[in-house]
Amino acid sequence: MMITEKNEKPCFVLTVDEDPEFQFELEDLQECFIKITERVNELRKAFKLPPISLSQSFPENFFGFSIPCIIKMIEGLPNAGLCQNYHFKVRKELNNVKKVIISFFFFFFFFFCFFNKIK
């Protein structure tokens, strides 16, 4: 599987070496997940195995996009901050930490200034 860009959106390109007829390009992660699940269920049926339901997994988990180190790598890519439709997870946490640090800094700064005025 490869992720490219198409119409300024991610495009999920899937090809299978063992099955050249099974290939597609989709812009939606959910659609990609459905296609793969349908193909897996076709193969499982051929071996008389029970099908996998879509509710057993989520596309983000299936493709690894919910793994913290993958999220950090994606959000750490050059120009990742330019993405307008992505909801940052790690960066948001870092921004919250920065806010806490800045708040403590101002608290101690004003505290120091206040006590210096009293003396």
Helices and strands as residue ranges (DSSP letters): E 2-6, E 9-15, E 23-26, H 29-46, G 54-56, H 59-62, H 68-75, G 80-82, H 90-118
